[in-house]
Amino acid sequence: MAELLPEAGDGGGDALSAEERRRRRKRILLALLALLLLLFAILFGWYLSTRKPLSELPGLTNDKMPHYVSSFYGSSRPIGVAVSPSGERIYVTESDGTKLVRIYDRAGKKLGTLQPPKSTGAAHQPVYVAVDPITSDVYVSDRPAQAVYVYDAKGAYRRTFTPHGDLGGGWQPLGLAFDARGVLYVTDVSGTSHRVLVFGRDGTLARTFGAADKLVFPNGIAIDKQGTAYVSDSNNGRLVTFDPAGKRGSTINRGVGSGDLGLPRGAAIDESNRLYVVDTSAHDVKVYRIPAGKSPLPRFIGTFGAEGQLDGTFEYPNGVVADSRSRIYVTDRENNRVQVWSY
């Protein structure tokens, strides 16, 4: 009896196609696995380079509030705070006791102090502090001395900042901030017309703004990536924005509503375009999102902190700064400490 051969389409071809499908599925699974491994490697590399949580990945909108991490002690009624570009040194001004600027590492260990030159006498009061993003030099405003002192990153005195240009009869520097190009912004509370002074890299006065807008004791100042200035107009109970030319833009006013201010002091902007404003009388830090646009109104997204003496609470906080790894430092003045918060 002759052996019957399978006819075309009776199952032999289907068996071959089934095998091919299995191979195809295996190749797809291997490709997906390789893609997942590549994605994991990219995420791990990003974390190693930034030390930020995954929630801070570029392109993600993250409106949650930071959590309390720890506190640095050893400063007497701290006022201003700044952080080095690397995040390894934190500079804190103290308004009582020895009235120096203290240097801490990321773990809160004291590394040294910044002391004013002896030739300038004994009447000193360091107020705010900022770090030059180009040189890492540390600038400290001293209102009684009517001076801004400049130190290297380790704390050695280098020089007294000398403004070039007509200041109109002197100055009383208070708040300090640099933009990404190293342009220095100083809030000036001399006389009756308080203002913001802007200096080029050589110390030349480039422009002033704010006097016509009737600023009263402007304290904190922060500059965003577009060159917009955010000024805590403290005694007016508001935060005012100014475009790069110094023209007034939007305002967050005093009030009791969500996002309104009481007595704003320190201001800072992090790399995720979040604006932090210390509200001293409310004993908290208010957080806003800076949207794209010309001198936009920051969008309120929440607060952290409350009045008290326990961890995560404040008694008249004043200064704030954010580092490049999603850590926020707040001077808790009447609790004699600097609080560290993080996402």
C-alpha positions as CSV (number, residue, x, y, z in Angstrom):
1,M,0.0,0.0,0.0
2,A,1.5,3.3,-1.1
3,E,2.4,5.8,1.7
4,L,0.2,8.8,1.6
5,L,2.1,12.1,1.5
6,P,0.6,15.2,3.1
7,E,-1.0,17.4,0.6
8,A,-0.2,21.1,0.6
9,G,-2.0,22.8,3.4
10,D,-3.0,19.7,5.3
11,G,-0.8,20.6,8.4
12,G,2.9,20.3,7.4
13,G,3.1,24.0,6.4
14,D,1.2,24.9,9.6
15,A,3.8,23.1,11.7
16,L,6.5,25.1,10.2
17,S,4.7,28.4,10.6
18,A,4.1,27.6,14.3
19,E,7.8,27.0,14.9
20,E,8.5,30.3,13.1
21,R,6.0,32.1,15.3
22,R,7.7,30.7,18.4
23,R,11.0,32.0,17.2
24,R,9.5,35.3,16.4
25,R,8.0,35.6,19.9
26,K,11.3,34.7,21.5
27,R,13.1,37.4,19.5
28,I,10.5,40.0,20.5
29,L,10.8,39.0,24.2
30,L,14.6,39.3,24.0
31,A,14.3,42.7,22.4
32,L,11.9,43.9,25.1
33,L,14.3,42.6,27.8
34,A,17.2,44.4,26.2
35,L,15.2,47.6,26.0
36,L,14.2,47.3,29.7
37,L,17.8,46.7,30.7
38,L,18.9,49.7,28.7
39,L,16.2,51.8,30.3
40,F,17.3,50.6,33.8
41,A,20.9,51.4,33.0
42,I,19.9,55.0,31.8
43,L,17.9,55.5,35.0
44,F,20.7,54.2,37.2
45,G,23.2,56.4,35.5
46,W,21.0,59.4,35.9
47,Y,20.6,58.7,39.6
48,L,24.3,58.3,40.1
49,S,25.0,61.6,38.4
50,T,22.3,63.6,40.1
51,R,21.4,61.7,43.3
52,K,17.8,62.8,42.7
53,P,14.8,60.5,43.4
54,L,13.1,59.0,40.3
55,S,10.2,61.3,40.8
56,E,12.5,64.2,39.7
57,L,13.1,62.8,36.3
58,P,13.1,65.5,33.6
59,G,9.7,65.9,32.0
60,L,7.7,64.6,35.0
61,T,5.4,67.0,36.7
62,N,5.8,66.6,40.4
63,D,3.7,68.8,42.7
64,K,4.1,66.8,45.9
65,M,5.7,68.5,48.9
66,P,9.1,67.6,50.3
67,H,9.6,65.6,53.5
68,Y,11.7,66.5,56.6
69,V,15.1,64.8,56.7
70,S,17.3,66.3,59.5
71,S,18.5,69.4,61.2
72,F,21.9,71.2,61.6
73,Y,22.5,72.7,65.0
74,G,25.2,75.1,66.2
75,S,24.1,78.4,64.6
76,S,22.7,81.1,66.8
77,R,19.5,82.5,65.3
78,P,20.4,81.7,61.7
79,I,19.1,84.0,58.9
80,G,20.6,83.3,55.5
81,V,21.6,80.1,53.8
82,A,23.4,79.1,50.6
83,V,24.9,76.0,49.1
84,S,27.9,75.4,46.9
85,P,27.4,74.2,43.3
86,S,28.5,70.7,44.3
87,G,26.1,70.6,47.2
88,E,29.0,69.7,49.6
89,R,29.2,72.9,51.5
90,I,26.3,74.8,53.2
91,Y,26.9,78.4,54.4
92,V,24.7,79.8,57.2
93,T,24.7,83.3,58.6
94,E,23.9,83.8,62.3
95,S,22.3,86.9,63.7
96,D,23.2,86.3,67.4
97,G,26.2,85.0,69.4
98,T,29.4,85.4,67.4
99,K,27.5,86.6,64.3
100,L,29.6,84.7,61.8
101,V,28.9,82.6,58.8
102,R,29.2,78.9,59.6
103,I,30.1,76.2,57.0
104,Y,28.6,72.7,57.2
105,D,28.9,69.6,55.1
106,R,25.9,67.7,53.7
107,A,25.8,65.7,56.9
108,G,25.7,68.8,59.2
109,K,29.3,68.6,60.3
110,K,30.9,72.0,61.0
111,L,33.8,72.7,58.6
112,G,34.7,76.2,59.5
113,T,33.5,79.9,59.6
114,L,33.7,83.0,57.4
115,Q,34.9,86.0,59.4
116,P,35.0,89.6,58.3
117,P,38.3,91.4,58.0
118,K,39.6,92.8,61.3
119,S,40.3,96.1,59.7
120,T,36.6,96.7,59.3
121,G,35.9,96.9,63.1
122,A,33.5,95.0,65.3
123,A,30.1,96.2,64.2
124,H,29.1,93.4,61.9
125,Q,25.9,91.5,61.1
126,P,26.0,89.0,58.3
127,V,22.5,88.7,56.8
128,Y,22.2,86.9,53.5
129,V,24.7,84.8,51.6
130,A,25.0,83.6,48.0
131,V,27.5,81.5,46.0
132,D,28.9,82.7,42.7
133,P,28.1,79.8,40.2
134,I,31.2,80.6,38.1
135,T,33.9,80.8,40.7
136,S,32.2,79.2,43.8
137,D,33.2,82.4,45.8
138,V,30.9,83.1,48.7
139,Y,29.3,86.6,49.0
140,V,27.9,87.8,52.4
141,S,25.9,90.9,52.9
142,D,26.7,92.9,56.1
143,R,24.1,95.7,56.5
144,P,25.7,97.6,59.5
145,A,29.0,97.7,57.7
146,Q,27.3,98.6,54.4
147,A,29.4,96.0,52.7
148,V,29.4,92.7,50.8
149,Y,32.4,90.5,51.7
150,V,33.7,87.9,49.4
151,Y,35.4,84.6,50.5
152,D,36.7,81.5,48.7
153,A,34.8,78.2,48.9
154,K,36.8,77.1,52.0
155,G,36.1,80.4,53.9
156,A,39.3,82.5,53.4
157,Y,38.5,86.2,53.0
158,R,39.3,87.5,49.6
159,R,38.1,91.0,49.2
160,T,35.3,93.5,49.9
161,F,33.0,93.8,46.9
162,T,33.4,97.3,45.4
163,P,30.5,98.6,43.3
164,H,31.4,100.6,40.2
165,G,28.9,103.3,39.3
166,D,26.6,105.8,41.0
167,L,24.7,104.3,43.8
168,G,23.2,107.6,44.7
169,G,24.7,108.1,48.1
170,G,25.7,104.7,49.4
171,W,23.9,101.4,50.0
172,Q,22.7,99.0,52.6
173,P,22.9,95.5,51.0
174,L,20.5,92.8,52.2
175,G,19.4,90.0,49.9
176,L,21.8,88.4,47.4
177,A,21.4,86.2,44.3
178,F,23.2,85.2,41.2
179,D,21.8,84.3,37.9
180,A,23.3,81.4,35.8
181,R,25.7,83.8,34.1
182,G,27.1,85.0,37.4
183,V,25.4,88.4,37.4
184,L,24.9,89.6,40.9
185,Y,21.6,91.0,42.2
186,V,21.5,92.8,45.6
187,T,18.4,94.2,47.4
188,D,19.3,97.6,48.8
189,V,17.4,99.1,51.8
190,S,19.2,102.4,52.2
191,G,17.1,105.6,52.2
192,T,13.4,105.6,51.6
193,S,13.4,104.2,48.1
194,H,14.3,100.5,48.5
195,R,15.4,98.8,45.3
196,V,17.3,96.0,43.5
197,L,20.8,96.6,42.2
198,V,22.2,94.5,39.3
199,F,26.0,94.2,38.9
200,G,28.1,92.8,36.0
201,R,31.0,90.5,36.5
202,D,33.4,93.4,37.0
203,G,31.2,95.0,39.7
204,T,29.8,97.7,37.4
205,L,26.3,98.7,38.2
206,A,24.2,97.6,35.2
207,R,20.8,98.7,36.2
208,T,18.4,99.2,39.1
209,F,14.7,98.4,39.5
210,G,12.0,98.3,42.1
211,A,12.2,101.8,43.6
212,A,9.3,103.1,41.5
213,D,7.3,100.0,42.6
214,K,7.6,101.1,46.3
215,L,9.5,98.1,47.6
216,V,9.7,98.2,51.4
217,F,12.6,96.1,52.9
218,P,13.0,93.6,50.1
219,N,14.7,90.5,51.5
220,G,15.0,87.3,49.5
221,I,15.6,87.4,45.8
222,A,15.8,84.5,43.2
223,I,16.4,84.5,39.5
224,D,14.9,81.9,37.1
225,K,16.5,80.5,34.0
226,Q,14.8,83.2,31.8
227,G,16.3,86.0,33.9
228,T,13.0,86.8,35.7
229,A,13.7,88.1,39.3
230,Y,11.4,87.1,42.2
231,V,11.7,89.5,45.0
232,S,10.2,89.1,48.6
233,D,8.9,92.5,49.3
234,S,8.8,91.8,53.0
235,N,7.1,94.7,54.6
236,N,4.5,95.0,51.9
237,G,3.7,91.3,52.4
238,R,4.1,90.3,48.8
239,L,6.3,88.7,46.2
240,V,6.9,90.7,43.0
241,T,8.4,89.5,39.7
242,F,10.5,91.6,37.4
243,D,11.4,90.8,33.8
244,P,15.1,90.9,32.7
245,A,14.8,94.6,31.9
246,G,13.5,95.4,35.4
247,K,9.9,95.9,34.4
248,R,7.4,94.8,37.0
249,G,5.3,91.7,36.2
250,S,3.0,89.6,38.3
251,T,2.5,89.8,42.1
252,I,1.6,87.3,44.9
253,N,-0.1,89.5,47.5
254,R,-0.6,89.5,51.2
255,G,-3.8,87.7,52.3
256,V,-5.3,84.7,54.0
257,G,-6.2,82.7,50.9
258,S,-4.4,79.7,49.5
259,G,-1.0,80.8,48.4
260,D,-1.2,84.3,49.8
261,L,1.6,85.6,51.9
262,G,2.1,87.2,55.3
263,L,5.7,88.2,55.8
264,P,7.9,86.7,53.0
265,R,11.6,86.6,53.5
266,G,13.9,84.0,51.8
267,A,13.3,82.9,48.2
268,A,14.8,80.2,46.1
269,I,14.2,78.3,42.8
270,D,15.2,74.7,42.2
271,E,16.1,72.9,39.0
272,S,12.5,71.8,38.5
273,N,11.2,75.4,38.3
274,R,9.7,75.3,41.8
275,L,9.8,78.6,43.7
276,Y,10.2,78.4,47.5
277,V,9.2,81.4,49.6
278,V,9.7,81.5,53.4
279,D,6.6,83.0,55.1
280,T,8.1,84.0,58.4
281,S,4.8,85.0,60.1
282,A,3.0,81.8,59.0
283,H,6.0,79.7,60.1
284,D,6.1,77.7,56.8
285,V,7.5,77.6,53.3
286,K,5.2,78.1,50.4
287,V,5.9,76.4,47.1
288,Y,4.9,77.6,43.6
289,R,5.4,76.3,40.1
290,I,6.9,78.7,37.6
291,P,5.1,78.2,34.3
292,A,6.5,79.1,30.9
293,G,5.9,82.6,29.7
294,K,6.9,86.2,30.1
295,S,7.0,87.3,33.8
296,P,4.3,84.7,34.6
297,L,2.3,84.4,37.8
298,P,3.7,81.4,39.8
299,R,1.1,78.7,40.5
300,F,0.7,77.8,44.1
301,I,1.1,74.1,44.8
302,G,1.4,73.7,48.5
303,T,3.2,74.4,51.8
304,F,5.5,72.5,54.1
305,G,6.2,73.1,57.8
306,A,4.1,74.6,60.6
307,E,4.7,76.5,63.9
308,G,6.5,74.5,66.6
309,Q,9.7,73.2,68.0
310,L,9.5,69.5,66.9
311,D,11.2,68.2,63.8
312,G,9.6,69.5,60.7
313,T,8.2,72.6,62.4
314,F,9.5,76.2,62.4
315,E,9.7,79.2,64.7
316,Y,10.1,82.2,62.5
317,P,12.0,80.7,59.5
318,N,13.9,83.1,57.3
319,G,16.2,81.8,54.6
320,V,15.9,79.0,52.0
321,V,18.1,77.5,49.3
322,A,17.7,74.4,47.1
323,D,20.6,72.3,45.9
324,S,21.0,70.3,42.7
325,R,19.9,67.0,44.3
326,S,16.4,68.0,45.4
327,R,17.4,69.0,49.0
328,I,16.0,72.2,50.5
329,Y,17.7,74.0,53.4
330,V,15.6,76.3,55.6
331,T,17.0,78.5,58.5
332,D,14.7,77.9,61.5
333,R,15.7,81.1,63.3
334,E,14.2,80.9,66.8
335,N,14.9,77.1,67.0
336,N,18.6,77.8,66.3
337,R,18.9,75.3,63.5
338,V,18.9,74.7,59.8
339,Q,16.3,72.2,58.6
340,V,16.9,69.9,55.7
341,W,14.0,68.7,53.5
342,S,14.0,66.5,50.4
343,Y,11.8,64.9,47.8
